[in-house]
């Protein structure tokens, strides 16, 4: 028997959010039921709810930064128990058979993973995300949230946290490495904390110095304004790794010039337009240009454990269900430090 749960949904592209309900599937043998406490707002929620990334599925319940407590488990569940603190990230299933899934890189599943919302399960059923009070998910795609992190600050780690942790680990951020984080926003502020905790020397490259105090407090060693062209002259050939978290167009050649020999510029932010560069910017110092996209289940769990160990969480502003439409506009206007998190107890109609 399916479960009817309160949810915050948008009926069409760009429409205001409404309180309603969605159907969650009957608890299967290997499923867990999570009572959602908090759901983070990711900029990708906005893109999809406003149908800016192509045709979307409506009504839509966004949310892939989900934190809560398990209230029921299927008869075959072995990885989780009732009362466990649990999270759900950007996907809720994958084929489990392809080379990427077998390597623990389910985010790159060759069949295509099942998105937490605005997606369809392999049998064609639409998926609904975390702007709701409960979710049913296969135990293999639920993450354990350590006791060392409160649920509200943990929620954004399920997307923003892993989006930065994965490339930092893959490209070897650590002692002796110089890492630059482009942008001091929802993603960038996570990158600063994680890179610092990994032992790297961390520089923030931001349009202005308006968030310099925040950046230094969170672990940055240096902070520069990219609006000042002198920055690019002073920092030429300085970094082993640069991670761009911004959604705006950047001067790729200028940022490549900041890399050392065999350094890497990695995109995790998603500019709307095509980005261009001169090949000479790569060949001159055997530099690399790449991109990264969240992480697999194993690495996401590693990230959560790392954050608990080092006292890392997202800097948040907690809001109610009534605030979501305004919060979307504020995110677009870069008016948040640094992530909005919805208290899902405010979703049900009073």
C-alpha positions as a printed Julia matrix, in Angstrom:
350×3 Matrix{Float64}:
  0.0    0.0     0.0
  1.47   3.35   -1.04
  1.96   6.21    1.39
  0.42   9.66    0.9
  2.71  12.36    2.32
  2.51  16.17    2.52
  4.77  17.96    0.06
  5.61  21.35   -1.33
  5.12  21.24   -5.09
  5.13  23.51   -8.1
  2.43  22.7   -10.68
  4.18  24.2   -13.71
  7.39  25.93  -14.77
  8.0   28.99  -12.61
  4.7   28.71  -10.75
  4.6   29.49   -7.02
  4.9   26.55   -4.66
  1.76  25.0    -3.2
  1.12  22.62   -0.35
 -0.16  19.27   -1.56
  0.58  15.55   -1.33
  2.54  12.94   -3.26
  2.44   9.16   -3.24
  5.45   7.28   -1.95
  5.78   3.64   -2.89
  4.96   0.83   -0.5
  7.93  -0.07    1.68
  9.79  -2.86   -0.12
 12.02  -5.56    1.3
 15.16  -3.43    0.93
 13.6    0.0     1.42
 13.8    2.47    4.27
 11.27   5.16    5.16
 12.9    8.44    6.17
 11.04  11.11    8.1
 12.55  14.21    6.5
 13.61  16.95    8.93
 15.39  19.32    6.54
 15.74  19.79    2.8
 18.39  22.06    1.32
 17.71  24.37   -1.61
 20.2   23.84   -4.44
 20.45  26.22   -7.39
 19.72  23.23   -9.61
 16.3   23.01   -7.9
 15.58  26.46   -9.25
 16.77  25.66  -12.76
 14.56  22.6   -12.89
 11.48  24.11  -11.21
 11.68  26.99  -13.71
 12.34  24.56  -16.59
 15.62  26.24  -17.5
 17.39  22.94  -18.2
 14.95  21.53  -20.74
 11.56  19.9   -20.43
 10.69  18.95  -16.86
  8.12  16.76  -15.14
  5.25  18.55  -13.34
  3.93  18.71  -10.73
  7.45  18.78   -9.3
  8.66  18.32   -5.75
 12.32  19.44   -5.81
 14.99  18.65   -3.26
 18.04  16.41   -3.34
 19.68  17.55   -0.11
 17.65  15.5     2.34
 18.31  14.84    6.02
 16.11  13.04    8.52
 15.55   9.95   10.64
 14.58   6.44    9.55
 11.14   5.49   10.88
 10.6    2.11    9.19
 12.66  -0.5     7.33
 11.86  -3.36    5.0
 12.26  -6.96    6.12
 15.53  -7.41    4.24
 17.29  -4.21    5.26
 20.73  -4.76    6.8
 22.5   -1.39    6.41
 20.14   0.81    8.43
 17.81   0.61   11.41
 14.84   2.51   12.78
 16.11   5.62   14.56
 19.2    6.03   12.38
 19.97   9.5    11.05
 19.97   9.3     7.27
 20.3   11.39    4.16
 19.49  11.2     0.47
 21.43  12.98   -2.25
 21.01  13.56   -5.96
 20.0   10.05   -7.03
 17.99   7.19   -5.58
 18.93   4.29   -7.85
 21.3    3.18  -10.59
 21.61   0.09  -12.76
 24.08  -1.54  -10.32
 25.58  -3.54  -13.18
 27.6   -1.25  -15.44
 31.31  -0.59  -14.99
 30.66   2.77  -13.36
 28.24   1.38  -10.78
 30.55  -1.51  -10.0
 33.39   0.99   -9.49
 31.32   2.96   -6.97
 30.79   5.82   -9.41
 27.01   5.52   -9.64
 26.68   9.19  -10.53
 28.05   8.22  -13.95
 25.84   5.12  -14.38
 25.87   4.18  -18.07
 22.16   3.45  -18.03
 21.54   6.75  -16.3
 20.94   6.99  -12.58
 17.47   7.7   -11.22
 17.33  11.34  -10.12
 15.82  12.02   -6.71
 13.27  14.3    -8.35
 12.28  15.37  -11.85
 13.26  11.89  -12.98
 11.7    8.5   -13.52
 12.41   5.12  -12.01
 13.34   2.33  -14.38
  9.67   1.31  -14.53
  8.67   4.85  -15.57
  7.33   6.18  -12.26
  8.07   9.9   -11.65
 10.29  10.72   -8.69
  9.59  13.38   -6.07
 12.22  15.03   -3.91
 12.83  16.28   -0.42
 10.45  19.23   -0.13
  8.17  16.78    1.66
  7.8   15.07    5.01
  8.8   11.5     4.13
 10.61   9.57    1.41
 11.01   5.87    0.63
 14.39   4.87   -0.77
 16.39   1.69   -1.32
 18.78   1.15    1.58
 21.77   1.2    -0.78
 21.05   4.84   -1.7
 20.5    6.15    1.83
 23.5    7.7     3.57
 24.32   7.52    7.26
 24.58  10.96    8.84
 27.09  10.8    11.71
 26.12  12.1    15.13
 28.82  14.76   14.85
 26.76  16.78   12.35
 23.36  18.33   13.06
 20.73  17.43   10.49
 20.14  21.0     9.31
 23.76  21.74    8.37
 24.17  18.2     7.04
 21.42  18.51    4.42
 23.42  20.63    1.91
 26.37  18.27    2.21
 24.38  15.73    0.18
 24.92  17.88   -2.92
 27.11  20.91   -2.23
 29.44  18.99    0.05
 30.08  16.03   -2.21
 30.26  18.26   -5.3
 33.43  19.82   -3.82
 34.79  16.86   -1.88
 34.92  14.57   -4.91
 37.2   16.73   -7.11
 39.34  17.76   -4.16
 40.02  14.1    -3.42
 40.33  13.06   -7.05
 42.89  15.76   -7.88
 44.85  15.23   -4.69
 44.21  18.31   -2.57
 46.29  17.97    0.57
 49.49  19.08    2.3
 51.91  20.77   -0.06
 49.18  21.55   -2.63
 47.92  25.01   -3.5
 44.2   25.06   -4.23
 42.07  27.95   -5.47
 38.29  28.05   -5.12
 36.56  30.3    -7.65
 33.45  31.79   -6.09
 32.45  32.2    -2.45
 28.87  30.95   -2.57
 26.91  27.84   -1.72
 29.47  25.58   -3.34
 32.55  27.69   -2.8
 32.17  28.02    0.95
 32.11  24.22    1.17
 35.22  23.99   -0.99
 37.13  26.32    1.31
 36.31  24.29    4.41
 37.03  20.92    2.81
 40.28  21.93    1.09
 41.53  23.47    4.29
 40.66  20.38    6.33
 42.46  18.22    3.75
 45.61  20.24    4.46
 45.91  22.29    1.28
 46.89  25.95    1.11
 43.59  27.57    0.09
 42.96  30.73   -1.91
 39.55  32.17   -2.71
 39.15  33.91   -6.07
 35.98  35.98   -5.87
 34.56  38.83   -7.91
 34.97  41.17   -4.96
 36.34  41.2    -1.42
 32.87  41.5     0.17
 33.02  37.98    1.67
 36.71  38.0     2.54
 36.11  37.84    6.29
 33.83  34.82    5.84
 36.36  33.1     3.62
 39.22  33.55    6.04
 37.06  32.42    8.96
 36.13  29.24    7.1
 39.74  28.34    6.43
 41.08  30.3     3.45
 44.71  31.36    3.62
 44.4   34.03    0.93
 41.57  35.96   -0.74
 41.72  37.89   -4.01
 39.28  39.89   -6.11
 39.11  38.71   -9.72
 37.66  42.06  -10.79
 41.2   43.4   -10.26
 43.26  42.32  -13.28
 46.41  42.65  -11.18
 45.24  39.47   -9.4
 45.93  37.43  -12.52
 49.38  38.94  -12.92
 50.31  38.41   -9.29
 49.08  34.8    -9.15
 50.41  33.54  -12.46
 51.54  29.87  -12.24
 50.53  29.64   -8.56
 48.09  26.73   -8.2
 48.05  22.98   -8.49
 44.26  22.91   -8.64
 41.57  25.48   -9.35
 37.91  24.55   -8.87
 35.35  26.86  -10.45
 32.07  26.83   -8.55
 30.38  29.71  -10.34
 27.51  29.56  -12.8
 28.69  32.62  -14.72
 30.99  32.67  -17.73
 34.69  32.96  -16.9
 37.8   33.86  -18.85
 39.12  30.3   -19.09
 42.5   31.35  -20.49
 43.04  33.77  -17.6
 42.36  31.07  -15.03
 44.5   28.51  -16.85
 47.39  30.97  -16.63
 47.19  30.67  -12.84
 48.04  26.96  -12.93
 51.43  25.46  -12.3
 52.95  22.81  -14.51
 50.4   19.98  -14.91
 47.83  21.87  -12.84
 44.11  21.33  -13.34
 41.17  23.69  -13.76
 37.99  21.82  -12.84
 34.43  23.0   -13.4
 31.72  22.08  -10.9
 29.64  25.2   -11.47
 27.56  25.15  -14.65
 27.78  28.3   -16.79
 24.78  28.74  -19.06
 26.87  29.5   -22.15
 29.64  27.63  -23.95
 33.08  28.36  -22.54
 36.02  28.93  -24.89
 39.77  28.79  -24.48
 43.0   28.79  -26.48
 44.69  25.4   -26.71
 48.02  27.15  -26.12
 46.81  27.81  -22.56
 46.96  24.05  -22.0
 50.0   23.06  -24.01
 52.25  25.73  -22.51
 52.49  23.87  -19.19
 50.77  20.51  -19.8
 47.72  21.83  -17.98
 44.41  20.02  -17.64
 40.83  21.25  -18.11
 38.13  19.06  -16.65
 34.8   18.81  -14.82
 33.3   16.9   -11.94
 29.77  15.89  -10.96
 28.82  14.99   -7.36
 30.13  11.57   -6.23
 29.11   7.97   -5.72
 27.45   6.52   -2.63
 30.71   5.26   -1.12
 32.48   8.59   -1.58
 29.48  10.54   -0.29
 29.54   8.49    2.9
 33.27   9.12    3.16
 32.59  12.85    2.82
 29.95  12.82    5.58
 32.3   10.97    7.92
 35.12  13.39    7.07
 32.89  16.38    7.8
 31.86  14.93   11.15
 35.47  14.27   12.06
 36.54  17.81   11.18
 33.47  19.71   12.37
 32.47  20.81    8.88
 28.92  21.77    7.93
 27.21  24.09    5.54
 26.57  27.66    6.68
 22.79  27.87    6.47
 19.71  30.02    6.8
 16.73  27.93    7.91
 13.38  28.85    6.38
  9.77  27.68    6.44
  7.7   26.34    3.56
  6.18  29.81    3.15
  9.6   31.29    2.4
 10.63  29.06   -0.52
  9.51  31.29   -3.4
 11.33  34.27   -1.91
 14.35  32.1    -1.19
 14.53  31.09   -4.86
 14.68  34.74   -5.9
 17.3   35.45   -3.26
 19.49  32.57   -4.48
 19.32  33.9    -8.04
 20.33  37.33   -6.71
 23.2   35.81   -4.66
 21.48  37.01   -1.51
 22.2   34.1     0.83
 25.11  33.12    3.05
 25.35  30.38    2.09
 22.57  27.78    1.73
 18.85  27.84    2.44
 17.46  24.84    4.3
 13.73  24.16    4.59
 12.34  23.02    7.94
 10.0   20.4     6.5
  7.85  20.31    9.63
  6.32  23.54    8.26
  5.07  21.89    5.06
  1.78  20.28    6.21
 -1.25  22.58    6.08
 -2.1   23.96    9.51
